[in-house]
Amino acid sequence: MTMFHSMNTTASALTAQRLRMDVISSNMANVDTTRGKYVNGEWVPYQRKMVVLQPKNSGFSNFLNKAMGKSNQTGQGVQVSKIINDETPAKMVYDPDHPDANNDGYVAMPNVDPLRETVDYMSATRSYEANVTVFNAAKSMMMKALEIGK
């Protein structure tokens, strides 16, 4: 375990939470986008996107080495494994004057719920702030350790 292990772990979490906030912002920006993608000659509404996180170096060999006592590193951070589409069906809203309305006057609206996105954004922001605090504490401890030699 190196001196910078905690900072690297925290930095990976900061990067992941920042991407999560960017994806949430994209969802909020497209809350009314009825023409998100062109599929089979038709426009379909924007689909909500979600970030999937996983631990770094979570392969079998890492767990085996830890179990055998060859490695004492417990965690090495987090990484974004993929960004997936939420498969919740589109909301149908009655608006016969909308250019994307079907023959019955209904428009397929994106499956983005502003309330859910706000809560997710608050969660990502709090996680980001907590990791900044951890990073600053680790930096402060390293600076104090350097002052010991004076």
C-alpha positions as a Markdown table, in Angstrom:
| # | Residue | x | y | z |
|---|---|---|---|---|
| 1 | Met | 0.0 | 0.0 | 0.0 |
| 2 | Thr | 1.5 | 3.3 | -1.1 |
| 3 | Met | 1.2 | 6.7 | 0.6 |
| 4 | Phe | -1.1 | 7.9 | -2.2 |
| 5 | His | -3.4 | 4.8 | -2.1 |
| 6 | Ser | -6.2 | 6.7 | -0.3 |
| 7 | Met | -5.9 | 9.7 | -2.6 |
| 8 | Asn | -6.1 | 7.5 | -5.7 |
| 9 | Thr | -9.2 | 5.7 | -4.3 |
| 10 | Thr | -10.9 | 9.0 | -3.5 |
| 11 | Ala | -9.9 | 10.4 | -6.9 |
| 12 | Ser | -11.6 | 7.5 | -8.6 |
| 13 | Ala | -14.8 | 8.1 | -6.7 |
| 14 | Leu | -14.6 | 11.9 | -7.5 |
| 15 | Thr | -14.4 | 11.0 | -11.2 |
| 16 | Ala | -17.2 | 8.5 | -11.1 |
| 17 | Gln | -19.5 | 10.9 | -9.2 |
| 18 | Arg | -18.7 | 13.7 | -11.6 |
| 19 | Leu | -19.7 | 11.6 | -14.6 |
| 20 | Arg | -22.9 | 10.6 | -12.7 |
| 21 | Met | -23.7 | 14.3 | -12.3 |
| 22 | Asp | -23.1 | 14.9 | -16.0 |
| 23 | Val | -25.4 | 12.1 | -17.0 |
| 24 | Ile | -28.1 | 13.3 | -14.7 |
| 25 | Ser | -27.7 | 16.8 | -16.2 |
| 26 | Ser | -28.2 | 15.3 | -19.6 |
| 27 | Asn | -31.3 | 13.6 | -18.5 |
| 28 | Met | -32.7 | 16.8 | -17.1 |
| 29 | Ala | -31.9 | 18.7 | -20.3 |
| 30 | Asn | -33.8 | 16.2 | -22.4 |
| 31 | Val | -36.9 | 15.9 | -20.2 |
| 32 | Asp | -39.1 | 17.1 | -23.0 |
| 33 | Thr | -37.2 | 15.7 | -26.0 |
| 34 | Thr | -39.6 | 13.7 | -28.1 |
| 35 | Arg | -37.2 | 13.1 | -30.9 |
| 36 | Gly | -34.2 | 11.5 | -29.1 |
| 37 | Lys | -33.3 | 8.8 | -31.7 |
| 38 | Tyr | -34.4 | 7.8 | -35.2 |
| 39 | Val | -35.3 | 4.1 | -35.2 |
| 40 | Asn | -36.8 | 2.2 | -38.1 |
| 41 | Gly | -38.0 | 5.3 | -39.9 |
| 42 | Glu | -39.6 | 6.8 | -36.7 |
| 43 | Trp | -38.5 | 9.2 | -34.0 |
| 44 | Val | -38.5 | 7.7 | -30.5 |
| 45 | Pro | -38.3 | 9.9 | -27.3 |
| 46 | Tyr | -35.1 | 10.3 | -25.3 |
| 47 | Gln | -34.5 | 7.5 | -22.9 |
| 48 | Arg | -33.2 | 8.1 | -19.4 |
| 49 | Lys | -29.6 | 7.1 | -18.9 |
| 50 | Met | -28.1 | 5.6 | -15.8 |
| 51 | Val | -24.5 | 5.1 | -14.7 |
| 52 | Val | -23.4 | 1.7 | -13.4 |
| 53 | Leu | -20.5 | 1.7 | -11.0 |
| 54 | Gln | -18.3 | -1.3 | -10.0 |
| 55 | Pro | -15.2 | -1.7 | -7.8 |
| 56 | Lys | -11.8 | -1.4 | -9.6 |
| 57 | Asn | -9.8 | -4.6 | -9.9 |
| 58 | Ser | -12.6 | -6.8 | -8.7 |
| 59 | Gly | -11.4 | -9.8 | -10.7 |
| 60 | Phe | -10.9 | -13.3 | -9.3 |
| 61 | Ser | -7.1 | -13.1 | -9.1 |
| 62 | Asn | -7.3 | -10.0 | -6.8 |
| 63 | Phe | -9.7 | -11.8 | -4.4 |
| 64 | Leu | -7.5 | -15.0 | -4.5 |
| 65 | Asn | -4.3 | -13.0 | -3.8 |
| 66 | Lys | -6.0 | -11.3 | -0.9 |
| 67 | Ala | -7.3 | -14.6 | 0.5 |
| 68 | Met | -3.8 | -16.1 | 0.2 |
| 69 | Gly | -2.2 | -13.2 | 2.0 |
| 70 | Lys | -0.2 | -12.1 | -1.0 |
| 71 | Ser | -1.9 | -8.7 | -1.1 |
| 72 | Asn | -3.2 | -6.5 | 1.7 |
| 73 | Gln | -5.0 | -3.9 | -0.4 |
| 74 | Thr | -8.6 | -4.0 | 0.5 |
| 75 | Gly | -10.0 | -1.7 | -2.2 |
| 76 | Gln | -8.7 | 0.3 | -5.1 |
| 77 | Gly | -11.6 | 2.6 | -5.8 |
| 78 | Val | -14.5 | 2.6 | -8.1 |
| 79 | Gln | -15.0 | 2.8 | -11.9 |
| 80 | Val | -17.8 | 3.3 | -14.3 |
| 81 | Ser | -18.5 | 0.0 | -16.0 |
| 82 | Lys | -21.1 | 1.3 | -18.4 |
| 83 | Ile | -23.9 | 3.8 | -19.0 |
| 84 | Ile | -27.2 | 2.1 | -19.7 |
| 85 | Asn | -30.6 | 3.2 | -20.9 |
| 86 | Asp | -33.6 | 3.0 | -18.5 |
| 87 | Glu | -36.0 | 0.6 | -20.2 |
| 88 | Thr | -39.1 | 2.1 | -18.5 |
| 89 | Pro | -41.7 | 2.8 | -21.2 |
| 90 | Ala | -42.3 | 6.3 | -22.5 |
| 91 | Lys | -45.1 | 8.4 | -20.9 |
| 92 | Met | -48.0 | 9.0 | -23.2 |
| 93 | Val | -49.4 | 12.5 | -22.9 |
| 94 | Tyr | -52.5 | 13.8 | -24.7 |
| 95 | Asp | -51.5 | 16.8 | -26.8 |
| 96 | Pro | -53.2 | 16.7 | -30.3 |
| 97 | Asp | -51.5 | 19.9 | -31.4 |
| 98 | His | -47.9 | 18.5 | -30.9 |
| 99 | Pro | -46.1 | 17.7 | -34.1 |
| 100 | Asp | -45.2 | 14.3 | -32.8 |
| 101 | Ala | -48.7 | 13.3 | -31.8 |
| 102 | Asn | -50.0 | 10.0 | -33.0 |
| 103 | Asn | -53.4 | 9.5 | -34.7 |
| 104 | Asp | -55.2 | 9.5 | -31.3 |
| 105 | Gly | -53.5 | 12.7 | -30.2 |
| 106 | Tyr | -51.0 | 11.2 | -27.8 |
| 107 | Val | -47.3 | 12.1 | -27.7 |
| 108 | Ala | -44.6 | 9.7 | -26.4 |
| 109 | Met | -42.6 | 11.7 | -23.8 |
| 110 | Pro | -39.3 | 10.7 | -22.3 |
| 111 | Asn | -39.2 | 8.4 | -19.3 |
| 112 | Val | -37.3 | 11.1 | -17.3 |
| 113 | Asp | -38.8 | 12.0 | -13.9 |
| 114 | Pro | -37.4 | 15.3 | -12.8 |
| 115 | Leu | -38.0 | 14.5 | -9.1 |
| 116 | Arg | -36.0 | 11.3 | -9.4 |
| 117 | Glu | -33.3 | 13.1 | -11.2 |
| 118 | Thr | -33.1 | 15.8 | -8.6 |
| 119 | Val | -32.8 | 13.2 | -5.8 |
| 120 | Asp | -30.1 | 11.3 | -7.7 |
| 121 | Tyr | -28.3 | 14.6 | -8.4 |
| 122 | Met | -28.4 | 15.5 | -4.7 |
| 123 | Ser | -27.0 | 12.0 | -3.8 |
| 124 | Ala | -24.2 | 12.4 | -6.3 |
| 125 | Thr | -23.4 | 15.9 | -5.1 |
| 126 | Arg | -23.2 | 14.7 | -1.5 |
| 127 | Ser | -21.0 | 11.8 | -2.4 |
| 128 | Tyr | -18.7 | 14.1 | -4.3 |
| 129 | Glu | -18.5 | 16.5 | -1.4 |
| 130 | Ala | -17.8 | 13.7 | 1.0 |
| 131 | Asn | -14.9 | 12.5 | -1.2 |
| 132 | Val | -13.5 | 16.0 | -1.4 |
| 133 | Thr | -13.5 | 16.1 | 2.4 |
| 134 | Val | -11.7 | 12.7 | 2.5 |
| 135 | Phe | -9.1 | 13.9 | -0.1 |
| 136 | Asn | -8.4 | 17.1 | 1.8 |
| 137 | Ala | -8.0 | 15.2 | 5.1 |
| 138 | Ala | -5.5 | 12.8 | 3.5 |
| 139 | Lys | -3.6 | 15.7 | 2.0 |
| 140 | Ser | -3.6 | 17.5 | 5.4 |
| 141 | Met | -2.2 | 14.3 | 7.1 |
| 142 | Met | 0.5 | 14.0 | 4.5 |
| 143 | Met | 1.5 | 17.6 | 5.0 |
| 144 | Lys | 1.6 | 17.1 | 8.8 |
| 145 | Ala | 3.8 | 14.0 | 8.3 |
| 146 | Leu | 6.2 | 16.1 | 6.3 |
| 147 | Glu | 6.4 | 18.7 | 9.1 |
| 148 | Ile | 7.6 | 16.0 | 11.6 |
| 149 | Gly | 11.1 | 16.0 | 10.1 |
| 150 | Lys | 11.6 | 19.7 | 10.8 |
